[in-house]
Amino acid sequence: MAPAPHAPSFPSTVTVRAEQLVLPGRDAPVALVRLDSTQPGGLIIWGSEALGQLRDVLRSVDQSAVEAIVVTGNARSFGAGADLKEIRHAQLSGASDHYVGLGHEAFGVLADADVPTFSLLTGQALGGGLELALHTDHRVAHPRTGPLGLPECRLGFFPGWGGVHLLPHLVGPAAALRTIVFDSMRGRHTRAQEALEIGLVDVVLDAAPGTEQWDPAWQQWVAGRLAALDAGEPRRRAGTPRDVDEQQWRDAVEQSRARAERTWHGAAPAPLVAIDLVADARTETRTENGAKAVAAFEELVRGDVAKASLYAFELVSARSRRAADVPEAAPKPLRKAAVIGAGLMAGQLASLIASGARIPVVMTDLDDERLAAGVARTRERFAAQAAKGRISAEQAEQLGALVTGAGGPQDFADADFVIEAVFEDLEVKKKVFAQWEDVVRPDAVLATNTSSLSVTAMAEDLRHPERVVGFHVFNPVEVTPLLEIVAGERTGDVALATAFDLAATLRRTAVRVQDAPGFVVNRVLTRMFDEVVRAVDAGTDVAVADHAPDPLGLPMTPLRLLDFVGPAVLHHVGGTMHRAYPGRFARSPWMDAVVEAGLTHVLPTERSPETGADGYLAAEAARLLERTRAEHPGLAAHAPAGAEELLVRIQDALAEEIGAMLQEGVVAGPEDVDLCMVLGANYPFHLGGITPYLDRVGAAERVLGHRFHRD
């Protein structure tokens, strides 16, 4: 018999120590439990050894000799959650009960303490870090506290260390479910002020850690709470049942369950398990609910969805820290940038570069009026951010001053990085580069924000094509983290290295893509859209066709996406793909008619709520579809039988297209496709990236004869 595999070691990266401190105006000391990372300034990550340390230190506190226990983190982190390496081992070994149970044991010492307990949220508190804080009676924050959240459902499991029981009793079931399930699946976290508003923290003290005000501020507040308890105010222990009407609790649970099923169509089991545990938390004790959570966690974490979700998270985390395939050449230092164009996308690019790189950005356009309007809109973006509290008014003014309009070609002459954002037409872009090549510095990098056109063709008539690089920033620019860096056939290493360096400065995750029509995201999405519209052209019910891809979990249906980007834009990309790959991408008679008619949407809107006879499409779009179907009766032979058959067609089409992309060398591997789709198309974590999904549903083997991931 083969020997059992050696269990890997997960040494603690956390230090835990307790000391005594007498607070202002008090006589007895409190036990101050300090959490820190073994790495200077590092995050506090809870592995099983660290949990054992915490448990032992907390148990060693002589509660008869102190009047409270106060837990504090380092300046960066109160706790950044569980050790995902240990979670990954639990997935493979099928043994998570000890690890998860140890968290309940360690944190439970605080919840069961005989003396009042407090958490000082010194930095971020995510996952297990926030669950630790929930086990204390009170949570104290400062204006920079955060992010706060429970991201576990997004990773394929749920808050396994008591959050599903403690949070609903603290903030109510509706707010708790929003945090545990829906904020988690969206990747959304909470900041201090919002946490105060929902009751997640007790107070936000107007002082920041690392300053002389923080220690006196929290000490005085905690001393005040202890004085109130001395005066007879009842202690509010962690997990104390809320006075919530039974029906209100049930309603919150049922509404969340219906929303989860409607949103993820059963493809994400973790939210439903979390909702069930919150439902049970109304009548169960913390210990009862915790025992149930340990068992549910072990079953869930071993499933395909949790494995896929963790794969996606680890992929995004690794690539956000360091991009792959970056040339070894030294990047060009950037002191000034220029944007050709002053439209909406050009303005977003200018504001992104100015705010991210903190360098001057000069814009130009065809006439002074357009240019002035574009510069004004860009500066207004900074003012809007200040109005929302994201930056100060002074910062908005400083950033706005970095963006100017060119008074003449001489204002472009000293730019180190020039990016065009003009109309998506190859000849137009070639003329723009030809016009500015003689104006800008001979070593300036020339970048294009094209979403589908050939970077190689764009540079072919220039004297220095090696300095032309694709720099595809996705819309909306402020929130989409992906950046496709496109290498043309003659793009040089310096241009590529400079593009990667700027992407990192702008805090974008960059993926190197070889020059091919549609690159990655638009190529995959267009192939999916192509299959859906083919079915519509052939006579499939429009609502059935539009919702057939729902199990993929994309944030929008194909026709919602069409309306979001605009029929003309998506049709233009589709035309590019059809010309490049006519055997796989078709021309849609209906889309031709929609664009020719100048329609800006095909689904009803608030301003234009009229529908056609099918009740799904906008009236004019429905009329055009009826006409084009009559003009092309031969297409009906290709209509799928229903949503399930169409979904299989979509799956097979995506497997075929991604297989072709990998064979062409558009990206280095399937991981790059997954990264692009997660970050550029908001492809859901719970499916783990598109290629693991296509493996699981059998599409890769049906079409390619092998899985994308062969392990």
N, C-alpha and C positions, 0 to 999 in steps of 0.2 A: 504494500500500500504506500502510495506517495505521501511524503510528510506534509502536514498542513502548512500553508503559506504563512510566512512570518508576518505578524500584524505590524503595520507601519507605525512609527512613533510620531506623535504630534506634540513636540515640546511646547510648553507654555511660552508665550511672548508677552505675558502680563505680569506686572508686579502688584502685589496687594499688601498693604501694611496699615496697621491701626495705631493711632496715637490719641492722647487725651488733650482736650482743649476746653478751657472755661470761657463761656461766651460772655459778652458785656452784660453786666447787671445780674449775672447768675452766680450761684455758689458751687453747684455740682458741675463736674465736667461732662462733656459729650465725648463719645467715641467717634473720631474722625477717621474714616476708612478711605485711604487714598489708592486710587487705581491709576496705573500708568503702564506704558509700553516699555518693553526692554530696549526698544530702539528709540533714540532721542526724537521726540516729536511724532512718534508713530501712533497708529490707531490701536485701540484696545479691542482685541479679537478674542472671542470666548471659545476656546477649545476645552476638551475634557480636563486636561491638567490644570488649566487656569480656573475652571469652575471648582475643581477640588481645592485649589488654593483659597479661593474666595470663601467657600464653605468653611474651611478650617479657621480662617481668620475671623469670620463672623461668629463662629461658635466659641472662639477663644475670648470674645469680649465678655467681660464680667458685667452683666446688665444690672446687677445690684449696686455697682459702683459708678454708673453713668446715668444721666437723665435722658439721653437720646443717642441714636446712631445716625451719623451723617455720612453719606457716601459721595465722593467727588472724583471726577476724572482728571485728565490732563487738559491743557488749554485747547487741544484740538478735538478731543474725543471723550465722551462719557462712555461710549461703547459703540462699536461699528458692526455688531452682530456676531454670528457664529463663524467658526473656521470652516470655510467652504471645502477645504481639502479633506477635512474630517467628515463632512457631509458626503462628499464624493465617495470616500471609503465606505461609509455606511450604505450608500446605494449599491456598491459592488458586493459588499459582504453580507448585506441584508440584516445588519445588526446595528440599529440606531437607538434601541431602547435604553442602553446604559448611558449614552451621551445625552439624550434628551431628558431622561430621568434625573441625571446629575444636575442639569440646569434647574429643574423644579426643586431639587433638594437644596442647592446653594441659595437660590433666590428666596426660597420659602423661609429661610432663617429670618430674613427681614420682615416678611409678611406676618410671621408668627411671633415677632419680638414682643417682649413685655413693655418695652419703652418706645416712645414715638420715633419714627424713622423718616429721614429726609434724603432726597437726591438733589445734588447740585449739578445741573445739566450744563457743564462747562463748554461743550462743543457739540458735535453731532451725536445723536442717539438714535441708532437705527437697529431694527431687528431685536436681537437679544439685548442690546444696550438699552433700548426703550423698555423692553419687558422687565429688565432689572429695575428700572426706575418705577415701573408700575407696581412693583412689590413694596414700595415704600409709601408711607402715609401722605407725603407731600413732595412736590417737585418744584424746584426753584430755577428760574431761567434768567438770562440776560438778553439784551437786544440782538446779539449775534449768535445766540444759541441756534443750533440746527446744522443740517436738516434733521427733522424728527420724522420717523415713520416706521412702518412695518412692511418691508418689501417682499416678504416670503412668498406670497401667492404668485407674484411675478416669476419667482424662481421654481415654481412647481410644487411647493408645499405650503405651510401656513405657520403663523407664530406658535411655535411648539412649546414655549417656556411660560405659558400662562396668559399671554396677551389676549387670547380669545375669551378668557373668563374675566380678567381684570378690567380691560378697557371698556366693555359695555356697562359695567357697574360704575365706572368713573364718569364717562361722558354720555352715556345713554346708548341704546342698541343701534339707533340709526347712524349716529356719528361714528360709532365704533366700526360698523360694517363698511361705512364709506372709507375709513382709513385702512382697515384690514384687507378689504377686497378691491374696491374700485380705484382708490388712489394707488394701491400697490400695483395693480395690473397696468395702470397708466404710467407707472414710474414716477408718480408725483409724491413729493414730501411736503412737510409742514414747517413753517418758520415759527419763531417764538410768539409773535403777536397773535397769529391765528390759533396757535396752541392754547394761548390764554383764553381766547374767545370761546373755544369749545370746551374748556375745562380740563384740558390735558395737563397744563401746568397751573400752579396756584398763583404765581406772581412772576412778573418780568421786571427785574430790578434794573434801574437805569445806570448800569455800570458794566463794563466789559472786563473779562478776566485778563490777568496780566497787568492790571493797573492797580494803584493803591486803593481805589474805591471798592473793588469787588469783595475782598475779605470782610471789611466792616459792614458792607451792605447785606451780605447773606447772613452774617453772624447776628446782626441786629434783627433781621426778619425772623430767623429761627428762634432767637431768644424771645421775641414777641409772641410767637406761637406757643412756646413753652409756658410763658407767663399766663397766656389765655387758658391753657389747660389747668394750670395751678388754680385759676379763678373759677374753675368748674365747667368750662366749656368741654363738651364731650369729644373724645378722641375719634377722628375719622380714619379708621383702619383701612388698609389696602383691601380691596375686594368686598367692602361693606355693601350689601345689596341696596340698589337704588329704589327709591319709591316711584317705580314706573308701573303704570297700569298694565295688567297682563295682556290686554288686547293690543295696547300700543307696542309692546315687545313683539307679539306675534305678527302684527302688521309690518313692523320694520323688517322682520325676518322674511316674511313671505314676499314683500316687495323686492327685497334684495335677491331672493332666490329667483324670482321671475325675471328680474333684470339680468342676472348672471346667465340664465339659460337662454334668454333672448340675445345676449351679446356674444356668448362663446359657443352656443349650440352644442354643449356637452363636451367640447374638445378640451376644456380646462377643468379638471376635477377638483383642484385645490380650492377654488372659491366656494364650491358647494360644500366641501368638507368643513371649511371654516365657518360657513353660515350655519351648518348643523350644530357645530360646537357652541356658537354664540346662542343659538336657540336653546340648547340644553343648559347654558350658563345661568339662565333665569332661575332655575330651581336647584341646580347642583352646587355643591360646595366647590371651593377652589381645588381641593384635593381630588374630589370625584371627577371633576372636569379635566384635571391634569392627567389622571390615570387614563382616561379615555383618549386624551390628546396624544399621549405617548404611543398608544397602540395604533391610532389613526396615522400618526406621523410615519411610523415604521412601514406601514403598508403603502402609503402614498409616495414616500421618498424613493421606493424601489421601482416605481412605475416608469414607463417610457416618457411620459410627459415631464416628470420631474428631472429625469436624466437629460432630456432635450433642453429643458429650460436652463438647467445649470450649465450645459454646454454653451448655450447662447450667451449667458451672462459672463462666463469665463472668457469667451471669445471677445466680446465687446470690451471687457475690462483690460485684457491683455493688449489689444490693439489700440485702445485709447491711451495707453501708456507709451507704447512704442509701435510705430507703423512698420509693416513688413516691406521688404524689397526697396529700401531707401538706398540710393547710390552713395558710395563712400566719398564722392566729391564734396568739397567745402561749399556750403550754400553762400550765395551772394548776400552781403549785408544790405538791408533795405532801409533807406533813409527817407524815401519819398515814393508814393504810389500814384498812379494815374488811372482813371476810369474813362473809357471811351463810351459815351452814351450818358443820358441823364434821365432815363425812364425809371420805372418802378424797380426793376431788378438792378439797374446800375446804381440807384440810390441805396438799395440795401447792401450792395457790395461795398460802396464807399463808406457807409456807416460801420459795417463789419470790420473793415480794415482799419479805419480811424480809431474805433474803440478797442479793437483787439491788439493792434500793433503800435498804437499811439504815435503814428507818423502822419505827416501832411498827406492829404489826398486831393488831387486836382481833377476836376471833371470837365468834360467837353461834350458838345452836341452840335446839331446842324445849325441852330440859330441861337441868338442870345436869349430870346424869350423862353425857349425850352430849357436852356441851361440854367437860367435864373430860377425857374420853377423847380427843376430837379435839385439844385443846391438847397433851396428853401425847404423842400420836402425832407431832404436828408437831415437837415438841422432840426426840423420839427420832430423827427424820430427821437432825438436825444431829449428834447423838451418833454415828449410824452413819457419817456422812461423816468425822467425826474418827477413828473406828476404822479407816477405810480409808485414812487419811493425806491426805485431800483438803483438810481444814482442821485447824487445831489444836484441842486441847481447850478452850483459852481462847476461841477464836472460836466454837466450838459453844455454849459457855455464854452468850456475849454475844448470839448470834443467837437462842438459845432464850428469852432474857429479853425480846426484842422482841415475842414472840408471847404474847398473854394472852387470857383469856376475859372476856367482858363481864359485869360484875356487875349491869348494868342498862342501860336505853336511854341514860342519860347518857354512857356510855362510847363510844357511837357518835356523839355529837352533834358532836364536833370533827373527825371524819374527813373528809379531802379526797377520797378515792377509796373507793367502796363497791362491792364485787363480790359478786353472789349466785352460789352454787353449790349450789342445792337441786334437788329432783327435776325431771326434764325434762318438765314439764307446763306449758302456757301459763297456765292459770288459777292454778296454784300460784305461779308466778313473778310474775304480776300482783298477787296478794294480798301477796306479800312486798314488792314495791316500794311498794304503797299503804300498807302498814303502816309502812315506814321513811321515807317521803318527809317526813313531818312531824317526824321525829326528827333527821335529819342536817342539816348546814348547807345553807342555800338554794342555795349555789353548788357543793356537792359533786357530783362526777361519779358517776352510777349506772351500773354496768357489769354485764352479764350474760355468763356463760360458756356460754350455750346453744350447742349444736352444730348445731341445725337450725331452731329456732323463730323466729318473726317478732319482731324487735326493735321494729318499728313497733307491732305489736299489743300488745307488752308495755308500751309507754309511752303508749298512746292515752288512758288514763283519768287520767294524772298531770297535775298543774298545770304542770309544767315538763318536757315530753317532750324538749326540746332537750338535756337533760343525760344522756340515756340512750344508751349506746353498747354495741355487742357487742364483747366482749373474749374471743374463743374461743381458749383455750390448749389444746393437744393433749396427750393422755395417751400415754405417760408424760411428765409435765411436765418432769422434770429433763433429759431428753435430746432432746426434740422441739423443734427451733428455730423452727418456724412459729407465727405468731400471726395469726389472721384478725381484723381490726378491721372491725366491721360498722356501716355507717351506715344508721340507720333513716330514714324519710321526713322526720322532724323533728329528727334529731340535729344539734346545733349544731357549729360549727367549733371552739369551745373544747374541747368534750368529745372530739372527734376528735383534735385536736392534743395534748391531754393523754394520750390513749390511746397515740398514736404515741410520745410522749416517754417514757412509762413502758415501753413495749415496748423502746425503745432502751436504757433504763437496765437492763432485765432481760436485755439481750443476746439479744433475740429478733428475728427477721426478720419484720416486719409487712407484711401485704398488705391494702390497703383493698378491702372487698367491700360491694357494695350489698345491701340486705336482700332476700333471696330464700331459699326453703326449701333447707336443706342447705348453703347458701353455696357453697363450691367443693369442698373435699376430700370431704366426706360425700356431696355430690351426685354426684360422679364415681364414687366407690367404690360407692355404692349402686346406680347404674345398671349397673355391671359385675356386682355381686352379683345384681341382679335378673335379668339375662340367664342367669346360671349356674343360679339356682334355678328359673327357668322351664323350663330344659332338664331339670333333675332331676324337677320335677313332671310333665313330659311323658313321662318314662320313660327318659331318657338314663342310661347307667351312671354312678353317682355319681362314681367315681374319674376317669372320662373327663371329666366335666363340671368337676370341681374342678381338674383339671390343664390344661384347655384354654387358660386364660389364661397358662400358664407363659411363653410367649415375651414377654409384657409385662415379665417380670423382677421382679415384685413380691416383697417379702420373705416373704409368706405367700400360700397359696392362699386362695380365697374362704371355704372352710369353716374353715380355720385362723383366718382373720380373725374369722369369726363366733364361734368359741370364745374368741378373745382378748378381744373387747369384750363378749361375752355375747349370746346370742340375743335376750334381751328388749330390750337397748339397740338392736341393729341393726334389729330388727323394728319398734321404735318409730320410728326414723328412716325406715325404709321406709314406714311408715304415713303419716308426714308428707309424704313425696314422692308417694305415691299420691294423697293428697287434693289436693295441689297440681297434679299432672300425671297424671291417671288414664289418659291415652292412652299414656303412656310407661313408667309404673311400675305393676306389677301387684301384686296380693295373692297370696301363695303359700299354698295350703291346707296344705302341709307345715309351713311356718314358723308359721302360725297354730296348728297342733297342737303343735309343739315348745314354743312359748311358753306355750300353755294348760296343757301338762303340767308346766311349770316346769323344763324341762331346762336345765342350765347348759352343756352341750356336746353336740355331735352326732358328734364323732369320739372314738374310744377314748382314754383317758388311762391313765397309770400306775396310778391308783387304781381306774379302771373299765375294764379292758382288754377286756371282752367285746365282740364284734362281732356284727352281724347276719349274715344269710345271705350278703350280698354281701362280707363280710370287710373292708369299708372303714368303714362307719358304726358308731357305737356301737349296741348291741343295741336299746335303746328307741327311738332315733332311726330306725333301720331299720324297726322295727315300725310306727311312726307313718307313715313314708313309704309302706309297703306298703298301709296302710289308706287314706290320702288319695288314692293313685293309683287305688285301686279305687272310691273315692267320686266321682272326677272323671275318668272315662274319656275325656271329650272333649278333655282337654289333650294326649293322646297324638298328636293330629294335628300338633302344633307341635314335635315332637321333632326336633332337628337330626340329620343323618346320622352325625355323628361329631365328633371334637375339632376338625378343621380347619374344618368348617362353623360350629361354635359359636364358634370364635375369630373368624371373619369377622363373625358376628352381634355379638359383643362389640365388635369394632373399629368397626363401623358405628354401634352404639348409642352408643359414647363420642363418636364424631365428631358425631352428631346432638345429644347433650346439651351438649357444649362449644359447638357452633354456636349452640344456643338460649341458652346462658348469655351468649355474646358479644353476641347480638342483643338480649337483655334488658338489657345493660349491667351485669351482675353484677360484672365486672372490666373493666379498661380494654382489655386485649388478651390474646392467647394466651400471651404471656410470663408473665402473672400466673397463669394456670392451670398452666403448667409449673412455676413457682416453688412454688406451693402443693403440687403433687403430689410434687415432689422433696423438699421440706422437711417436709411434713405427712404424707405417705404413704410416704416412703422410696422413691419412684419412682427407678429406677436412673439414674445419670449416663450410663451407656454407651448408653442409648436417647435421651438428650438432652432429656428432657421428653416429655410425652405427645403434644403437638401435632406436633412433628417426626416422631415415630413414626407417627402417624396419616397424616401426609403421605406418608411413605416407603412404607407398605403400601397406599396408594391409597384408604383409607377416607374421607378428607376429600373427595376428588373424587367418589367414588361417591355420597356422601350429600348433600354441600353444593354440589357442582359447582365447587369451587375448593379450593386448598390453604390451610391456615392461614397458612403463611409463603410469600409469593408471590415472594420473591427467589431 
